[in-house]
Amino acid sequence: MTNNKQVEPAYSVLAEIYDDVMIGVDYETWTDYIDEIIYQYHPYAVTVLELACGTGTMALSLEELAAYDITATDGSEEMIQVAKQKARSARSDVKFLTRNFLDLNMDQTFDVAFMVFDSLNYLHSEQDILKMHREVKKVLNPGGIFIYDFTTPRNSRIAIKHLNNESKRVNNLYRYHRKSSYNAKKREHTNRFIIEKLSNESGNVAETYHEKHLQKIYTLPEIENIVKKTEFSILNAFDGFALEPAHEKSLRITMVLQ
């Protein structure tokens, strides 16, 4: 047995089991929500760019609406490779690219850019959040909109109750254990994954991998103040998956910018 204690890059080894880890996420409802926001604020949008697309589930789901020309990007090459495999199986036309959202380097522009599942929380400084907005501004057509969400301190305090010490075996090939913690003073939410690759159905461990995922947790006033320093204006800030205004008890906030 090999026991590799080195911390791997986030979303590298995890890419192999990401869809199983996220099996409880209702992507169809999330897709409908993003589509509803696009219809409300940019009803004639055609070209759509997804940032931090992961294994491509949202992009592939959005494609089923037959309304958009979709390009999806992620900074993890491993996640994009899984997304491409899923796209081939689905005979999808979604274009998947490996791109860091702090350096998009795209050769086309879009009517809409969106980013879901608190990917913004992986940016740990105001400077990086501002840089991401500048990168997105470069690739949006005039009148284009930018949609993204982030999670709040209240969400982290609640989430660790069910995320911490989560364990699961996946397809007799992998087993993972998650430790989730929240430092309220620093407003940092950490997820540590121990991922074991199994050698056979008996459960013998062939390799052990470790990934650390660190998120900075923000409040709505903080994000609003940062957006004011960009070339975007805020069209709305919604509570979770409802088209209702965000408030102090919101767990997840969806920003709509133009």
C-alpha positions as CSV (number, residue, x, y, z in Angstrom):
1,M,0.0,0.0,0.0
2,T,1.2,3.5,-0.9
3,N,0.2,6.3,1.5
4,N,0.7,9.7,-0.1
5,K,0.2,12.4,2.5
6,Q,1.0,15.2,0.2
7,V,-1.8,17.7,-0.2
8,E,-3.0,17.6,-3.8
9,P,-4.3,20.7,-5.7
10,A,-8.0,21.3,-5.0
11,Y,-10.3,19.6,-7.5
12,S,-7.6,17.3,-8.9
13,V,-8.1,13.8,-7.4
14,L,-11.5,14.9,-6.3
15,A,-12.6,15.3,-9.9
16,E,-12.8,11.5,-10.3
17,I,-15.5,11.4,-7.6
18,Y,-16.9,14.9,-7.7
19,D,-20.3,14.0,-9.1
20,D,-20.8,11.4,-6.4
21,V,-19.8,13.9,-3.7
22,M,-22.3,16.4,-5.1
23,I,-25.1,13.9,-5.8
24,G,-27.5,15.7,-3.5
25,V,-27.4,18.9,-5.5
26,D,-30.5,19.7,-7.5
27,Y,-28.8,21.0,-10.7
28,E,-32.0,21.1,-12.7
29,T,-33.6,23.5,-10.3
30,W,-30.4,25.6,-10.3
31,T,-30.4,25.6,-14.1
32,D,-34.0,26.7,-14.2
33,Y,-33.1,29.5,-11.8
34,I,-30.2,30.8,-13.9
35,D,-32.4,30.6,-17.0
36,E,-35.1,32.6,-15.3
37,I,-32.7,35.3,-14.3
38,I,-31.3,35.4,-17.8
39,Y,-34.8,35.7,-19.3
40,Q,-35.7,38.5,-16.9
41,Y,-32.6,40.6,-17.4
42,H,-31.3,39.7,-20.9
43,P,-34.2,37.9,-22.7
44,Y,-32.4,37.9,-26.1
45,A,-29.2,36.4,-24.8
46,V,-27.7,33.6,-27.0
47,T,-24.0,33.2,-26.0
48,V,-23.3,32.1,-22.5
49,L,-20.1,31.6,-20.6
50,E,-19.9,29.5,-17.4
51,L,-17.0,30.1,-15.1
52,A,-15.8,27.4,-12.6
53,C,-18.0,24.8,-14.4
54,G,-16.6,21.8,-12.5
55,T,-17.5,18.6,-14.3
56,G,-20.0,20.4,-16.6
57,T,-23.3,19.4,-15.1
58,M,-24.8,22.9,-15.1
59,A,-23.6,23.6,-18.7
60,L,-25.0,20.3,-20.0
61,S,-28.3,20.9,-18.2
62,L,-28.6,24.4,-19.6
63,E,-27.9,23.1,-23.1
64,E,-31.0,20.9,-22.8
65,L,-33.1,24.1,-22.9
66,A,-32.0,24.6,-26.5
67,A,-31.8,28.3,-26.1
68,Y,-28.1,29.1,-25.8
69,D,-24.6,28.6,-27.3
70,I,-22.6,27.6,-24.3
71,T,-18.9,27.7,-23.4
72,A,-17.9,26.4,-20.0
73,T,-14.5,26.9,-18.3
74,D,-12.8,25.7,-15.1
75,G,-9.3,26.2,-13.7
76,S,-8.9,22.5,-13.0
77,E,-7.8,20.4,-16.0
78,E,-9.0,17.3,-14.3
79,M,-12.5,18.6,-13.9
80,I,-12.6,19.7,-17.5
81,Q,-11.5,16.3,-18.7
82,V,-14.4,14.7,-16.8
83,A,-16.7,17.4,-18.3
84,K,-15.5,16.6,-21.8
85,Q,-16.1,12.9,-21.2
86,K,-19.7,13.6,-20.1
87,A,-20.2,15.9,-23.1
88,R,-19.0,13.2,-25.5
89,S,-21.4,10.7,-24.0
90,A,-24.3,13.2,-24.3
91,R,-23.3,14.2,-27.8
92,S,-23.2,17.7,-26.5
93,D,-22.1,20.9,-28.3
94,V,-20.9,22.7,-25.2
95,K,-17.4,23.9,-25.6
96,F,-15.3,23.0,-22.5
97,L,-12.0,24.9,-21.9
98,T,-9.5,25.0,-19.1
99,R,-9.3,28.6,-17.9
100,N,-8.5,30.4,-14.7
101,F,-11.2,33.1,-14.1
102,L,-8.5,35.5,-13.1
103,D,-7.0,35.1,-16.6
104,L,-9.7,34.1,-19.0
105,N,-7.9,34.8,-22.3
106,M,-11.0,34.1,-24.4
107,D,-11.2,34.6,-28.2
108,Q,-14.9,35.6,-28.2
109,T,-17.4,37.6,-26.2
110,F,-20.7,36.6,-24.6
111,D,-24.1,37.9,-23.7
112,V,-24.1,36.3,-20.3
113,A,-21.4,35.0,-17.9
114,F,-22.4,33.0,-14.8
115,M,-20.7,31.2,-12.0
116,V,-22.5,29.1,-9.4
117,F,-21.9,27.1,-6.2
118,D,-20.0,29.8,-4.3
119,S,-17.0,29.7,-6.5
120,L,-16.5,33.4,-5.7
121,N,-15.7,32.3,-2.1
122,Y,-12.5,30.7,-3.4
123,L,-11.2,34.2,-4.0
124,H,-9.6,35.3,-0.7
125,S,-9.0,38.9,-1.3
126,E,-10.7,42.0,-2.6
127,Q,-8.0,42.4,-5.2
128,D,-8.7,39.0,-6.7
129,I,-12.5,39.6,-6.7
130,L,-11.9,42.9,-8.5
131,K,-9.5,41.2,-11.0
132,M,-12.2,38.6,-11.7
133,H,-14.7,41.3,-12.5
134,R,-12.3,43.0,-14.8
135,E,-11.7,39.7,-16.7
136,V,-15.4,39.1,-17.1
137,K,-16.0,42.7,-18.3
138,K,-13.5,42.0,-21.1
139,V,-15.5,39.1,-22.4
140,L,-19.1,40.5,-22.1
141,N,-20.9,42.0,-25.0
142,P,-22.4,45.5,-24.5
143,G,-25.4,45.1,-22.2
144,G,-24.2,41.7,-21.0
145,I,-24.9,40.4,-17.6
146,F,-22.8,38.6,-15.0
147,I,-24.5,36.3,-12.5
148,Y,-22.7,34.7,-9.5
149,D,-23.5,33.5,-6.0
150,F,-21.6,33.4,-2.8
151,T,-22.3,31.9,0.7
152,T,-22.6,33.8,3.9
153,P,-21.3,33.3,7.5
154,R,-24.7,32.0,8.5
155,N,-24.5,29.3,5.8
156,S,-21.1,28.1,7.0
157,R,-22.3,27.9,10.6
158,I,-25.1,25.7,9.5
159,A,-23.3,23.7,6.8
160,I,-20.6,22.2,9.0
161,K,-23.2,20.4,11.0
162,H,-23.9,18.0,8.1
163,L,-20.6,18.3,6.1
164,N,-18.2,17.6,8.9
165,N,-17.2,13.9,9.2
166,E,-19.0,13.0,6.0
167,S,-17.8,9.6,4.6
168,K,-18.8,7.6,1.6
169,R,-17.6,4.8,-0.6
170,V,-17.9,5.4,-4.4
171,N,-18.3,2.6,-6.9
172,N,-16.0,0.2,-5.1
173,L,-13.1,2.4,-6.5
174,Y,-12.8,5.2,-4.0
175,R,-13.6,6.1,-0.4
176,Y,-13.6,9.6,0.9
177,H,-13.9,11.4,4.3
178,R,-14.5,15.1,4.7
179,K,-13.6,17.3,7.6
180,S,-15.4,20.7,7.5
181,S,-14.6,23.6,9.8
182,Y,-15.4,27.3,10.0
183,N,-13.3,29.9,11.6
184,A,-15.8,32.7,12.4
185,K,-13.1,35.2,13.4
186,K,-11.2,34.9,10.1
187,R,-14.4,33.9,8.2
188,E,-12.7,31.0,6.6
189,H,-14.5,27.8,5.8
190,T,-12.2,24.8,5.3
191,N,-13.1,21.4,3.7
192,R,-10.4,18.7,4.0
193,F,-10.9,15.6,1.9
194,I,-9.1,12.3,2.5
195,I,-9.6,10.3,-0.7
196,E,-8.6,6.7,-0.7
197,K,-8.2,4.8,-4.0
198,L,-9.1,1.2,-3.4
199,S,-7.3,-1.7,-5.1
200,N,-10.1,-4.2,-5.1
201,E,-13.6,-4.9,-3.8
202,S,-12.2,-6.0,-0.5
203,G,-11.5,-2.4,0.3
204,N,-7.7,-2.5,0.4
205,V,-6.3,1.0,0.0
206,A,-3.8,1.5,-2.9
207,E,-3.3,5.2,-2.6
208,T,-4.3,8.0,-0.2
209,Y,-4.7,11.6,-1.3
210,H,-5.4,14.8,0.6
211,E,-7.1,17.9,-0.7
212,K,-7.7,21.1,1.2
213,H,-10.4,23.5,0.0
214,L,-10.3,27.0,1.6
215,Q,-13.1,29.5,1.2
216,K,-13.3,33.1,2.3
217,I,-16.9,33.9,3.5
218,Y,-18.4,37.2,2.7
219,T,-21.4,39.4,3.6
220,L,-23.6,41.2,1.2
221,P,-22.4,44.7,2.2
222,E,-18.8,43.6,1.5
223,I,-19.6,42.3,-2.0
224,E,-21.7,45.3,-2.7
225,N,-18.8,47.6,-1.8
226,I,-16.4,45.7,-4.0
227,V,-18.8,45.8,-7.0
228,K,-19.0,49.6,-6.6
229,K,-15.3,49.7,-7.4
230,T,-15.9,47.9,-10.7
231,E,-17.4,48.9,-14.0
232,F,-20.5,46.8,-13.2
233,S,-23.8,48.0,-11.7
234,I,-25.9,45.8,-9.4
235,L,-29.2,44.9,-11.0
236,N,-30.3,42.7,-8.1
237,A,-29.1,40.6,-5.2
238,F,-31.4,37.6,-4.6
239,D,-31.9,35.3,-1.6
240,G,-30.8,31.8,-2.5
241,F,-32.9,30.3,-5.4
242,A,-35.7,32.8,-5.1
243,L,-36.3,36.0,-7.0
244,E,-36.7,37.8,-3.7
245,P,-34.3,40.3,-2.3
246,A,-31.3,39.0,-0.3
247,H,-31.4,39.8,3.5
248,E,-29.3,39.4,6.6
249,K,-30.4,35.8,7.1
250,S,-29.7,34.7,3.5
251,L,-27.5,31.6,3.3
252,R,-26.6,32.0,-0.3
253,I,-26.8,35.3,-2.3
254,T,-27.1,35.5,-6.1
255,M,-25.7,38.7,-7.6
256,V,-27.0,40.0,-11.0
257,L,-24.7,42.6,-12.5
258,Q,-24.6,44.5,-15.8
